[in-house]
Amino acid sequence: MTTQTRRESIELDIQGMTCASCAARIEKKLNKVEGVTASVNYATEKARVLAPPMIRIEDLIAVVQNTGYGASAPDPAKPEVDRAALLQRKVIVSAILAVPVVVLATVSAWQFPGWQWVSLALTTPVYAWAGWGFHKSALVNARHRATTMDTLISLGTTAAFAWSLYALFFGHAGDIGYTHAFELMLERGSGEGNVYFEAVVGIITFLLLGRWFEARSKQRAGEAVRALLHLGASDATLLRNGVETTVPIDFLNVGDSFVVRPGEKIATDGEVIQGSSAVDNSMITGESLPVDVTVGDPVIGATLNANGRLVVRATRVGADTQLATIARMVEEAQTGKAAVQRLADRISDVFVPIVIGLAGITLVTWLLLGAGVAFAAAAAVAVLIIACPCALGLATPTALLVGTGRGAQLGIVIKGPEILERTQAVDTIVLDKTGTVTTGTMAVSQLTDLGATGDTSSARATWLRLAGAAEGASEHPIARAIATYAASDAVVTEFENVPGQGIKALIEGRQVRVGKAGFVGLDPARAILPAKVDQAGTTVWVAVDDEPVGAITVADTVKESSPRAIAQLKALGLTPILLTGDNSAAAASVAAQVGIERVIAEVLPEDKVATVKALQAEGRTVAMVGDGVNDSAALAQADLGLAMGTGTDAAIQASDLTLMRGDLTLAGDAIRLSRATLGTIKGNLFWAFAYNVAAIPLAALGYLNPMIAGAAMAFSSVFVVLNSLRLRAFRAG
């Protein structure tokens, strides 16, 4: 028999990560500590660690620091470092300094006496200050005998900068009258007259631009939890000894009584001890219809009280509420999600060691051939310079900019490059019902006459007119749907709301009751007999002068575009599944109307997360489409989260793609556009390397001059931009 050691959850803020391989390295080191299970998220720059009580947070921080990175305990009082803003400053400064360097290097007519020394002065801060992140990452990787694209960037720019210094101080490139013409002649030389300052500033500036866009998308990672918590009420009306006092929500304790007026949010989870009302739970549970509550019924914090006045006794407060639990699930799902390693870093696993090896072979070969140290060194340095692709900095951000720009025109928001990879593998799409497949608003779906035969249109018109007038005096959402449908002009002279049962009214001298079967005098057994009554909605019964005369069924309505959207998703190879907190009959009815075969109904928010996890355990790659708070944790757990922009901020922040219109056809368009953008990025990455790789043999043979290096960078950069611009032609399906 084994005993399980109790473990505590510890969170760490991680500093110094520059790519997904950094996160993997830290995670591996932490997991080597006995009893520790760690998950490091590159996107959120956090580590979540399960550790035995004897392991202190200081011990874990030391492990991270020994790996070459920084770590600290989260400090809520400490403002977050705005990494995107820091990178933006570096991009702006680098660009201002880089433009004159590139212009002077390529326009020989403007190469005034001493221009090369001006280029040195402008290049030095770009190399040393703006490019320090690349150099630091390369050093950390070197300590662990690893290479990433940062290694190649640092090696390439350092080689270019160092050789340029050598050419200035020990070659003839430092002569005041020195110029180099714009020519692509393949002539061997020692390289002592070549300066590569434009390569240094170009590579660093373009790559910083790419990192800036990446940082902007990473910044959104923690906004989902903040959006969730902002949905709750900020104040509560505390009731003590008959006196009402408005207090901040944090002042509520379990057992306190508080008042909730019509139109107000319920302050915290509790139990109704006085009054009755209809409560809109859709944001939490996904139920399309407001729920009638009365004394003894539970209510959920942050839900909306539709009409009556309630007095509620608090049963859960603070971190124990259902809203806080959902927020915690969202955060855990985001932190636990495996980081998607950037494509460029994957390529670097093979490409970087090969380039370094080729540079070494070039140096040794020329020395053995007796070419001299200067020539051999120049050829080896040239290999490193030409292999460092300037267009790499544009490959992802340009495609992402054009793709996201086109998406914005179509009403689709793509949050970051790592999201695009997930769209390629998605094979299952889970759809919330209310507000996603349906409109989320109530409408009359069926009218049923009771006990009548033959032509009943005249009788139906009469009782519908009376029922519509009676419901017009009520604030209940179902009543509003009936009143809108009936558009009655009848005058109500008396009205009474019977909590939990229905309403009764005197209209034009006739007694009218609308509500539950027993309330209108209908035998409950008879109330379920008519098979023609739609079981997918909510049915209210109508009696006139104590005679049951009809039934009105109110249901959530399917969006007009939903059937076409489901067909498009199937055409993309996705299996749709309807997942909802609504009742089984309503869910089955909606699924049948739109063409979905599999339905999972009556689920709580945590059940939605469990369902997504179960599908993933089956080997499926799951996309999730939703719009409510109840969907936010599942959106974060899914491999690809798509939020309807007409929904809550919490769902939008927890998602990967946002559909700005309440049109489900955008889901198919979003996946197609994401896949097209990913394909463009892959093509860009290929050509970003291809032009430069093609020139490596020239560099190794000693034929590289600054113009060839510049031309290779220019051609690859232009191709990347033009290839990305093709995404502007994307059309909605």
C-alpha positions as MATLAB code, in Angstrom:
seq = 'MTTQTRRESIELDIQGMTCASCAARIEKKLNKVEGVTASVNYATEKARVLAPPMIRIEDLIAVVQNTGYGASAPDPAKPEVDRAALLQRKVIVSAILAVPVVVLATVSAWQFPGWQWVSLALTTPVYAWAGWGFHKSALVNARHRATTMDTLISLGTTAAFAWSLYALFFGHAGDIGYTHAFELMLERGSGEGNVYFEAVVGIITFLLLGRWFEARSKQRAGEAVRALLHLGASDATLLRNGVETTVPIDFLNVGDSFVVRPGEKIATDGEVIQGSSAVDNSMITGESLPVDVTVGDPVIGATLNANGRLVVRATRVGADTQLATIARMVEEAQTGKAAVQRLADRISDVFVPIVIGLAGITLVTWLLLGAGVAFAAAAAVAVLIIACPCALGLATPTALLVGTGRGAQLGIVIKGPEILERTQAVDTIVLDKTGTVTTGTMAVSQLTDLGATGDTSSARATWLRLAGAAEGASEHPIARAIATYAASDAVVTEFENVPGQGIKALIEGRQVRVGKAGFVGLDPARAILPAKVDQAGTTVWVAVDDEPVGAITVADTVKESSPRAIAQLKALGLTPILLTGDNSAAAASVAAQVGIERVIAEVLPEDKVATVKALQAEGRTVAMVGDGVNDSAALAQADLGLAMGTGTDAAIQASDLTLMRGDLTLAGDAIRLSRATLGTIKGNLFWAFAYNVAAIPLAALGYLNPMIAGAAMAFSSVFVVLNSLRLRAFRAG';
ca = [
       0.000    0.000    0.000;
       1.392    3.405   -0.987;
       0.790    6.748    0.635;
       0.519    9.925   -1.356;
       2.615   12.850   -0.159;
       0.688   16.079    0.253;
       1.891   18.765   -2.136;
       1.327   22.503   -2.224;
       0.751   24.654   -5.290;
       3.356   27.394   -5.795;
       3.435   30.013   -8.507;
       6.594   31.741   -9.755;
       7.145   34.673  -12.068;
       9.875   33.788  -14.578;
      12.179   36.363  -16.168;
      14.569   36.089  -19.095;
      12.764   33.610  -21.365;
      13.107   34.424  -25.052;
      11.511   31.373  -26.686;
       9.536   28.233  -25.940;
      12.721   26.182  -25.571;
      13.645   28.376  -22.578;
      10.366   27.406  -20.892;
      11.012   23.732  -21.657;
      14.519   23.960  -20.179;
      13.285   25.541  -16.913;
      10.439   23.040  -16.662;
      12.859   20.130  -17.099;
      15.157   21.414  -14.331;
      12.294   21.979  -11.886;
      10.867   18.530  -12.537;
      14.221   16.990  -11.627;
      13.682   18.140   -8.023;
      12.338   15.196   -6.030;
       8.578   15.375   -5.471;
       8.106   18.370   -7.768;
       5.774   18.606  -10.746;
       6.170   21.851  -12.693;
       4.560   23.484  -15.716;
       6.211   26.565  -17.237;
       4.241   28.752  -19.626;
       6.229   30.918  -22.029;
       3.167   33.019  -22.938;
       2.290   34.062  -19.380;
       5.917   33.905  -18.098;
       4.782   31.925  -15.069;
       5.593   28.549  -13.538;
       3.017   26.526  -11.614;
       4.718   24.073   -9.259;
       3.346   21.279   -7.083;
       5.907   20.629   -4.350;
       6.105   18.850   -0.966;
       5.824   21.168    2.067;
       9.529   20.770    2.911;
      10.573   22.461   -0.351;
      10.672   26.235    0.058;
       9.912   28.752   -2.661;
      13.502   30.008   -2.264;
      14.757   26.535   -3.274;
      12.688   26.613   -6.450;
      13.877   30.145   -7.287;
      17.477   28.959   -6.880;
      16.857   26.097   -9.344;
      15.557   28.550  -11.945;
      18.454   30.942  -11.361;
      20.994   28.125  -11.699;
      19.405   27.333  -15.051;
      20.291   30.844  -16.187;
      16.973   32.645  -15.744;
      15.319   34.840  -13.154;
      12.464   33.883  -10.849;
      10.510   35.536   -8.056;
       7.397   35.069   -5.977;
       4.404   36.947   -7.425;
       3.997   40.374   -5.842;
       0.501   41.857   -6.411;
       1.732   45.280   -5.311;
       4.531   45.308   -7.873;
       3.477   46.727  -11.243;
       3.906   44.373  -14.187;
       6.772   45.120  -16.549;
       5.351   46.245  -19.877;
       7.671   44.223  -22.108;
       5.827   45.293  -25.235;
       6.459   48.956  -24.415;
      10.163   48.278  -23.792;
      10.468   46.494  -27.123;
       8.558   49.254  -28.871;
      11.104   51.803  -27.640;
      13.948   49.615  -28.886;
      12.293   49.189  -32.291;
      11.789   52.934  -32.704;
      15.327   53.852  -31.646;
      16.845   51.048  -33.751;
      14.867   52.079  -36.818;
      15.911   55.738  -36.467;
      19.575   54.704  -36.242;
      19.349   51.954  -38.881;
      17.860   53.965  -41.766;
      20.888   56.228  -42.368;
      23.271   53.256  -41.991;
      21.431   51.246  -44.659;
      21.109   54.260  -46.975;
      24.804   55.130  -46.723;
      25.822   51.508  -47.373;
      23.682   51.127  -50.497;
      23.867   54.585  -52.112;
      27.529   55.115  -52.991;
      26.886   58.681  -54.175;
      26.027   59.663  -50.608;
      29.147   58.107  -49.067;
      30.804   61.294  -47.855;
      34.333   61.234  -46.385;
      34.216   59.410  -43.063;
      30.719   57.978  -43.627;
      31.873   54.574  -42.393;
      32.814   56.028  -39.002;
      29.382   57.643  -38.726;
      27.884   54.231  -39.502;
      29.975   52.738  -36.681;
      28.667   55.371  -34.247;
      25.055   54.678  -35.277;
      25.437   50.877  -35.306;
      27.100   50.465  -31.897;
      23.997   51.261  -29.742;
      21.834   49.064  -31.982;
      24.240   46.121  -31.625;
      25.059   46.555  -27.925;
      21.817   47.964  -26.447;
      18.944   46.970  -28.725;
      20.462   43.572  -29.539;
      21.482   42.709  -25.964;
      18.513   40.352  -25.520;
      19.733   38.172  -28.388;
      23.300   38.126  -27.049;
      22.175   37.289  -23.513;
      19.967   34.454  -24.758;
      22.852   33.073  -26.840;
      25.123   33.075  -23.765;
      22.504   31.285  -21.637;
      21.984   28.691  -24.375;
      25.741   28.212  -24.726;
      26.004   27.428  -21.004;
      23.576   24.564  -21.555;
      25.170   23.422  -24.813;
      22.036   24.394  -26.725;
      21.366   26.551  -29.759;
      18.320   28.528  -30.837;
      17.727   31.140  -33.472;
      18.994   33.708  -30.944;
      22.350   31.923  -31.124;
      22.543   32.449  -34.876;
      21.331   36.055  -34.608;
      23.943   36.860  -31.981;
      26.726   35.038  -33.849;
      25.832   36.619  -37.171;
      25.551   40.190  -35.913;
      28.636   39.817  -33.689;
      30.647   38.440  -36.589;
      29.487   41.275  -38.859;
      30.175   43.925  -36.211;
      33.558   42.478  -35.175;
      34.755   42.077  -38.749;
      33.665   45.609  -39.585;
      35.735   46.874  -36.645;
      38.706   44.840  -37.884;
      38.290   46.249  -41.390;
      38.096   49.821  -40.011;
      41.075   49.642  -37.647;
      43.355   47.136  -39.351;
      42.200   47.120  -42.974;
      41.726   49.926  -45.448;
      37.992   50.382  -44.747;
      38.890   53.050  -42.201;
      40.461   55.350  -44.792;
      38.695   58.713  -44.919;
      38.137   58.450  -48.664;
      36.848   54.846  -48.481;
      33.727   53.966  -50.489;
      32.210   50.797  -51.831;
      30.180   50.854  -55.007;
      26.871   49.060  -55.505;
      28.036   46.029  -57.488;
      27.490   42.300  -57.366;
      30.779   41.182  -58.918;
      32.054   37.860  -57.632;
      35.636   38.647  -56.794;
      37.721   36.973  -54.137;
      39.340   39.159  -51.566;
      40.595   39.127  -48.013;
      37.543   41.049  -46.831;
      39.688   43.657  -45.092;
      37.853   46.376  -47.026;
      34.345   45.172  -46.220;
      32.090   46.633  -43.518;
      28.740   45.050  -42.713;
      27.095   47.641  -40.466;
      23.864   47.624  -42.526;
      23.562   43.867  -41.916;
      23.894   44.384  -38.155;
      21.257   47.113  -37.851;
      18.919   45.484  -40.395;
      18.870   42.079  -38.740;
      18.436   43.418  -35.205;
      15.755   45.981  -36.115;
      13.623   43.551  -38.119;
      13.840   40.851  -35.473;
      12.964   43.292  -32.698;
       9.913   44.286  -34.716;
       8.852   40.656  -34.793;
       9.457   40.267  -31.046;
       7.389   43.388  -30.373;
       4.340   41.961  -32.138;
       4.832   38.717  -30.246;
       5.011   40.554  -26.911;
       1.795   42.428  -27.676;
      -0.072   39.158  -28.127;
       1.475   37.663  -24.968;
       0.280   40.635  -22.938;
      -3.311   39.494  -23.353;
      -2.684   36.123  -21.708;
      -3.624   37.286  -18.192;
      -6.553   39.490  -19.168;
      -9.098   36.662  -19.168;
      -9.052   36.244  -15.391;
      -9.265   39.993  -14.797;
     -12.232   40.218  -17.179;
     -14.012   37.417  -15.313;
     -13.597   38.993  -11.915;
     -14.829   42.373  -13.194;
     -18.154   40.771  -14.101;
     -19.151   40.490  -10.460;
     -20.892   43.176   -8.465;
     -18.620   45.720   -6.794;
     -21.068   46.656   -3.997;
     -23.735   44.901   -1.956;
     -26.757   46.213   -0.053;
     -26.186   44.680    3.383;
     -29.320   44.106    5.496;
     -28.827   44.126    9.299;
     -31.593   44.650   11.844;
     -33.862   45.924    9.088;
     -31.372   48.614    8.030;
     -29.926   48.602    4.490;
     -26.301   49.704    4.043;
     -24.276   49.761    0.825;
     -20.869   48.168    1.386;
     -18.027   46.964   -0.875;
     -18.387   43.327   -1.900;
     -15.290   42.417    0.143;
     -17.157   43.293    3.355;
     -19.664   40.444    2.897;
     -19.268   37.386    5.121;
     -20.920   33.984    4.981;
     -24.291   34.256    6.719;
     -24.826   37.963    5.947;
     -28.134   38.978    4.387;
     -28.207   41.374    1.442;
     -30.864   42.923   -0.795;
     -30.970   42.547   -4.584;
     -33.314   44.910   -6.433;
     -34.635   44.398   -9.986;
     -31.911   44.941  -12.586;
     -29.062   44.498  -10.079;
     -26.363   41.824  -10.054;
     -26.477   39.343   -7.209;
     -23.486   40.195   -4.999;
     -22.338   36.660   -4.141;
     -23.498   33.054   -4.028;
     -26.364   32.598   -1.613;
     -29.855   31.377   -0.767;
     -33.072   33.363   -1.156;
     -34.665   34.013    2.234;
     -37.298   36.533    1.133;
     -39.049   37.439   -2.124;
     -39.262   35.854   -5.573;
     -37.994   36.793   -8.997;
     -36.638   35.557  -12.303;
     -32.842   35.398  -12.421;
     -30.842   35.455  -15.648;
     -28.166   32.786  -15.136;
     -27.103   32.590  -18.793;
     -23.693   34.159  -18.236;
     -22.777   31.462  -15.702;
     -24.799   28.333  -16.526;
     -25.697   28.891  -20.169;
     -29.433   28.445  -19.524;
     -31.329   30.304  -22.229;
     -34.368   31.029  -20.042;
     -34.366   33.042  -16.799;
     -34.938   30.846  -13.758;
     -37.747   31.554  -11.312;
     -36.440   31.660   -7.753;
     -38.219   31.960   -4.439;
     -37.505   31.337   -0.761;
     -35.044   28.456   -0.288;
     -33.639   28.532   -3.832;
     -29.887   28.999   -4.422;
     -28.602   31.921   -6.502;
     -25.198   32.541   -8.079;
     -23.100   35.652   -7.642;
     -22.759   37.980  -10.671;
     -26.050   36.776  -12.218;
     -28.782   39.322  -12.969;
     -31.997   39.757  -11.010;
     -34.635   40.374  -13.679;
     -37.669   41.706  -11.787;
     -38.612   41.030   -8.130;
     -36.889   42.210   -4.946;
     -34.843   39.492   -3.221;
     -33.234   39.131    0.162;
     -30.362   36.645   -0.021;
     -28.235   35.008    2.665;
     -24.598   34.668    1.567;
     -23.366   31.061    1.471;
     -20.022   31.575   -0.325;
     -17.864   34.670   -0.617;
     -14.572   35.730   -2.163;
     -12.446   32.968   -3.663;
     -15.074   30.310   -2.884;
     -17.789   31.672   -5.198;
     -18.670   29.989   -8.462;
     -17.414   32.996  -10.452;
     -14.026   32.871   -8.694;
     -13.871   29.115   -9.293;
     -14.436   29.635  -13.026;
     -11.732   32.346  -13.048;
      -9.347   29.921  -11.362;
     -10.136   27.223  -13.935;
      -9.434   29.662  -16.768;
      -6.055   30.584  -15.292;
      -5.115   26.941  -14.703;
      -6.181   25.967  -18.214;
      -4.078   28.763  -19.723;
      -1.026   28.052  -17.587;
      -1.254   24.317  -18.151;
      -1.551   24.637  -21.912;
       1.617   23.441  -23.659;
       3.493   26.329  -25.242;
       3.712   26.179  -29.018;
       7.328   26.451  -30.044;
       7.958   29.026  -32.728;
       8.621   27.626  -36.195;
      11.873   29.552  -36.448;
      13.172   27.900  -33.275;
      12.305   24.480  -34.664;
      14.304   25.193  -37.777;
      17.168   26.490  -35.654;
      17.535   23.106  -33.922;
      19.040   21.816  -37.161;
      20.038   24.944  -39.051;
      22.163   26.702  -36.413;
      24.569   23.830  -35.649;
      24.999   23.229  -39.408;
      25.869   26.884  -40.046;
      28.355   26.988  -37.168;
      29.888   23.768  -38.451;
      30.133   25.159  -42.003;
      31.837   28.319  -40.724;
      34.361   26.199  -38.846;
      34.980   23.957  -41.861;
      35.439   27.037  -44.067;
      38.045   28.498  -41.694;
      40.008   25.252  -41.358;
      39.835   24.394  -45.056;
      41.218   27.734  -46.229;
      43.968   27.616  -43.615;
      44.969   24.151  -44.793;
      44.969   25.412  -48.359;
      47.401   28.147  -47.322;
      45.062   31.051  -48.127;
      46.196   33.053  -45.114;
      44.535   33.856  -41.790;
      42.816   37.064  -42.981;
      41.188   35.417  -46.001;
      40.166   32.278  -44.091;
      38.680   34.314  -41.240;
      36.849   36.608  -43.671;
      35.275   33.627  -45.460;
      34.200   32.013  -42.159;
      32.718   35.285  -40.901;
      30.945   35.740  -44.233;
      29.240   32.366  -43.790;
      27.858   33.441  -40.410;
      26.704   36.799  -41.788;
      24.963   35.448  -44.875;
      23.309   32.634  -42.911;
      21.623   35.093  -40.554;
      18.404   35.846  -42.449;
      17.216   39.420  -42.160;
      13.763   38.434  -43.458;
      13.287   36.162  -40.456;
      12.195   39.239  -38.519;
       9.491   39.890  -41.120;
       8.399   36.312  -41.851;
       5.862   35.999  -39.049;
       4.833   39.616  -38.272;
       4.143   40.653  -41.878;
       1.966   37.622  -42.577;
       0.276   38.090  -39.216;
      -0.299   41.797  -39.847;
      -1.846   41.223  -43.262;
      -3.794   38.167  -42.096;
      -5.121   39.853  -38.972;
      -5.854   43.020  -40.932;
      -7.931   41.045  -43.414;
      -9.523   39.214  -40.516;
     -10.476   42.521  -38.882;
     -12.212   43.574  -42.099;
     -14.228   40.344  -41.961;
     -14.888   40.607  -38.203;
     -12.240   38.099  -37.043;
      -9.559   38.834  -34.440;
      -6.512   36.505  -34.344;
      -4.540   36.984  -31.131;
      -1.082   35.673  -32.027;
       1.109   33.558  -34.296;
       1.198   30.533  -31.985;
      -2.593   30.218  -32.364;
      -2.355   29.586  -36.089;
      -0.625   26.230  -35.627;
      -3.566   24.888  -33.669;
      -6.026   25.551  -36.489;
      -4.098   23.153  -38.718;
      -4.649   20.175  -36.431;
      -8.218   20.846  -35.181;
     -10.589   17.977  -36.000;
     -13.439   18.539  -33.513;
     -15.393   21.726  -32.825;
     -17.483   22.076  -29.662;
     -20.260   24.652  -29.870;
     -22.089   26.392  -27.044;
     -25.803   26.751  -27.770;
     -27.149   29.946  -26.254;
     -25.855   33.052  -28.025;
     -23.640   30.977  -30.329;
     -25.865   28.670  -32.371;
     -29.021   30.437  -31.160;
     -29.846   34.110  -30.719;
     -30.117   33.897  -26.931;
     -33.433   35.788  -26.994;
     -36.840   34.326  -26.290;
     -39.552   34.167  -28.942;
     -42.905   32.411  -29.232;
     -42.304   29.146  -31.070;
     -45.734   27.501  -30.856;
     -49.385   28.139  -29.981;
     -51.569   25.172  -28.941;
     -55.342   25.126  -28.478;
     -56.669   22.907  -25.698;
     -59.701   20.705  -26.258;
     -60.818   22.471  -29.442;
     -61.523   20.905  -32.840;
     -61.997   22.242  -36.319;
     -61.115   25.828  -37.219;
     -59.771   27.426  -34.048;
     -58.140   30.514  -35.536;
     -60.816   32.868  -34.170;
     -60.729   31.338  -30.678;
     -56.945   31.354  -30.669;
     -56.804   34.997  -31.677;
     -59.119   35.838  -28.777;
     -57.207   34.071  -26.008;
     -53.813   35.158  -27.419;
     -54.993   38.796  -27.383;
     -56.018   38.471  -23.737;
     -52.865   36.583  -22.706;
     -50.668   39.126  -24.506;
     -52.319   41.992  -22.656;
     -51.889   40.236  -19.305;
     -48.214   39.470  -19.946;
     -47.641   43.032  -21.087;
     -48.042   44.144  -17.482;
     -45.235   41.786  -16.323;
     -41.465   42.348  -16.428;
     -40.583   38.657  -16.771;
     -38.513   37.884  -19.932;
     -40.944   35.138  -21.025;
     -43.834   37.540  -20.505;
     -42.102   40.157  -22.651;
     -41.649   37.618  -25.473;
     -45.370   36.736  -25.389;
     -46.447   40.387  -25.188;
     -44.251   41.282  -28.147;
     -45.654   38.413  -30.205;
     -49.302   39.100  -29.347;
     -49.092   42.915  -29.755;
     -52.402   43.156  -27.909;
     -54.463   46.344  -27.620;
     -56.654   44.991  -24.799;
     -56.858   47.087  -21.606;
     -55.859   45.547  -18.253;
     -57.951   46.832  -15.345;
     -56.628   44.548  -12.589;
     -53.305   42.704  -12.361;
     -51.664   40.399   -9.818;
     -48.383   38.528   -9.971;
     -48.443   35.211   -8.073;
     -44.769   34.368   -7.321;
     -43.631   31.075   -8.769;
     -47.022   30.386  -10.373;
     -47.989   33.017  -12.934;
     -50.179   36.080  -13.303;
     -53.888   36.832  -13.211;
     -55.643   39.857  -14.617;
     -59.039   41.332  -15.321;
     -59.227   42.310  -18.987;
     -62.394   43.692  -20.578;
     -64.461   42.029  -17.864;
     -62.867   38.605  -18.272;
     -60.679   36.776  -15.768;
     -57.383   35.735  -17.388;
     -54.704   33.483  -15.912;
     -51.323   32.751  -17.505;
     -48.764   30.468  -15.853;
     -48.177   26.901  -14.732;
     -50.678   24.152  -15.533;
     -52.055   23.835  -12.020;
     -52.330   27.616  -11.664;
     -54.723   27.882  -14.620;
     -56.823   24.963  -13.347;
     -55.443   22.364  -15.723;
     -54.979   18.795  -14.521;
     -51.183   18.210  -14.556;
     -51.797   14.863  -16.253;
     -53.655   16.624  -19.051;
     -50.865   19.220  -19.302;
     -48.479   16.631  -20.648;
     -50.961   14.804  -22.910;
     -50.915   16.995  -26.042;
     -48.005   15.578  -28.073;
     -48.234   18.627  -30.296;
     -46.891   20.883  -27.498;
     -43.225   21.663  -28.198;
     -41.163   20.091  -25.388;
     -37.986   21.943  -26.443;
     -39.160   25.266  -25.050;
     -40.906   26.563  -21.953;
     -44.703   26.316  -22.084;
     -47.090   28.580  -20.181;
     -50.799   27.812  -20.014;
     -53.713   30.197  -20.534;
     -57.151   30.122  -18.890;
     -60.032   32.521  -19.575;
     -62.865   32.665  -17.009;
     -61.377   29.575  -15.292;
     -61.411   27.552  -18.532;
     -57.986   26.368  -19.845;
     -57.969   27.426  -23.479;
     -54.412   27.336  -24.779;
     -50.694   26.904  -24.360;
     -47.901   29.230  -25.483;
     -44.427   27.790  -25.974;
     -41.464   30.147  -25.776;
     -38.017   29.050  -26.923;
     -34.601   30.316  -27.838;
     -34.437   30.815  -31.610;
     -31.792   29.407  -33.954;
     -29.718   31.977  -35.823;
     -30.519   32.080  -39.521;
     -26.873   31.506  -40.467;
     -26.239   28.555  -38.115;
     -27.233   25.660  -40.449;
     -24.962   27.023  -43.198;
     -22.156   27.555  -40.658;
     -22.350   23.936  -39.466;
     -22.186   22.715  -43.073;
     -19.060   24.850  -43.637;
     -17.377   23.468  -40.512;
     -18.089   19.913  -41.655;
     -16.614   20.776  -45.065;
     -13.392   21.779  -43.272;
     -13.181   18.273  -41.838;
     -14.439   19.177  -38.356;
     -16.885   17.154  -36.269;
     -19.391   19.516  -34.550;
     -20.624   18.799  -31.013;
     -23.314   20.862  -29.256;
     -22.386   21.457  -25.590;
     -24.814   23.395  -23.402;
     -26.093   23.977  -19.905;
     -29.648   24.040  -21.273;
     -32.077   21.118  -20.984;
     -31.777   18.063  -23.225;
     -35.007   18.646  -25.145;
     -34.077   22.220  -26.081;
     -30.553   21.146  -27.057;
     -31.773   18.232  -29.196;
     -34.261   20.476  -30.977;
     -31.585   23.050  -31.837;
     -29.110   20.360  -32.952;
     -31.689   18.833  -35.295;
     -32.393   22.230  -36.869;
     -28.741   22.985  -37.662;
     -27.443   19.518  -38.544;
     -25.427   18.530  -35.454;
     -25.508   14.826  -34.622;
     -23.884   14.773  -31.166;
     -25.347   16.700  -28.210;
     -24.111   17.035  -24.617;
     -26.641   18.958  -22.490;
     -27.325   20.077  -18.911;
     -23.661   20.627  -18.065;
     -22.112   23.013  -15.540;
     -19.040   25.157  -16.394;
     -16.675   22.615  -14.818;
     -18.423   19.871  -16.793;
     -17.688   21.782  -19.996;
     -13.989   21.782  -19.126;
     -14.162   18.074  -18.284;
     -15.884   17.367  -21.619;
     -13.159   19.188  -23.554;
     -10.475   17.307  -21.593;
     -12.217   13.986  -22.289;
     -12.288   14.712  -26.020;
      -8.596   15.630  -25.908;
      -7.878   12.385  -24.042;
      -9.468   10.540  -26.982;
      -6.750   12.027  -29.172;
      -8.907   14.773  -30.653;
      -7.683   18.306  -31.267;
     -10.563   20.420  -30.003;
     -11.827   23.851  -30.974;
     -14.463   25.489  -28.753;
     -16.912   28.245  -29.717;
     -18.750   30.119  -26.960;
     -19.850   33.521  -25.726;
     -20.508   33.416  -21.982;
     -18.634   33.307  -18.698;
     -19.706   29.682  -18.448;
     -17.685   29.008  -21.599;
     -14.496   30.863  -20.641;
     -12.748   28.005  -18.812;
     -13.571   25.564  -21.632;
     -12.353   28.119  -24.201;
      -9.042   28.306  -22.361;
      -8.789   24.519  -22.050;
      -9.529   23.862  -25.725;
      -6.684   23.631  -28.216;
      -8.360   26.502  -30.074;
     -10.852   28.865  -28.432;
     -13.233   30.966  -30.540;
     -15.356   33.568  -28.733;
     -18.354   35.374  -30.142;
     -17.571   39.089  -29.823;
     -21.219   39.706  -28.926;
     -20.568   37.783  -25.694;
     -18.761   38.645  -22.474;
     -15.268   40.107  -22.167;
     -14.251   37.078  -20.099;
     -15.004   34.685  -22.946;
     -13.278   36.948  -25.463;
     -10.116   37.244  -23.355;
      -9.976   33.494  -22.704;
     -10.225   32.708  -26.411;
      -7.636   32.546  -29.183;
      -9.868   33.866  -31.956;
     -12.678   36.390  -31.537;
     -15.645   36.569  -33.915;
     -16.798   40.185  -33.748;
     -20.277   39.469  -35.118;
     -22.784   37.007  -33.732;
     -22.607   35.053  -36.996;
     -21.377   31.468  -36.632;
     -20.211   31.369  -40.275;
     -17.297   33.496  -39.076;
     -15.993   30.430  -37.193;
     -15.343   28.616  -40.476;
     -13.882   31.767  -42.027;
     -11.625   32.257  -38.986;
     -10.227   28.731  -39.241;
      -9.703   29.025  -43.011;
      -7.998   32.420  -42.646;
      -5.818   31.148  -39.800;
      -4.741   28.165  -41.858;
      -3.998   30.404  -44.845;
      -1.962   32.751  -42.643;
      -0.020   29.823  -41.168;
       0.729   28.554  -44.666;
       2.015   31.997  -45.609;
       4.238   32.138  -42.512;
       5.720   28.731  -43.361;
       6.382   29.906  -46.918;
       7.947   33.112  -45.606;
      10.213   31.198  -43.241;
      11.342   28.938  -46.066;
      12.255   31.834  -48.346;
      13.743   33.836  -45.469;
      16.323   31.071  -45.246;
      16.424   29.960  -48.885;
      17.936   33.117  -50.404;
      20.581   33.236  -47.716;
      21.323   29.513  -47.756;
      21.841   29.725  -51.520;
      24.556   32.319  -50.923;
      26.394   30.289  -48.253;
      28.579   28.499  -50.853;
      29.590   31.907  -52.267;
      30.554   33.047  -48.788;
      32.528   29.846  -48.096;
      34.433   30.236  -51.369;
      35.391   33.803  -50.486;
      33.180   35.507  -53.066;
      30.915   37.355  -50.632;
      30.964   41.124  -50.698;
      28.686   43.575  -48.833;
      26.453   44.013  -51.895;
      25.733   40.293  -52.178;
      24.879   40.190  -48.472;
      22.644   43.223  -48.878;
      20.998   41.842  -52.020;
      20.261   38.501  -50.342;
      18.596   40.300  -47.439;
      16.682   42.649  -49.747;
      15.386   39.888  -52.038;
      14.259   37.705  -49.149;
      12.604   40.645  -47.370;
      10.764   41.808  -50.498;
       9.557   38.291  -51.237;
       8.294   37.872  -47.668;
       6.323   41.112  -47.866;
       4.816   40.340  -51.300;
       3.944   36.794  -50.244;
       2.203   38.132  -47.139;
       0.215   40.675  -49.143;
      -1.496   37.818  -50.977;
      -3.597   37.281  -47.857;
      -5.472   40.486  -48.671;
      -7.294   38.506  -51.368;
      -8.853   36.120  -48.814;
     -12.631   35.898  -49.235;
     -15.302   34.862  -46.748;
     -16.975   31.544  -47.534;
];
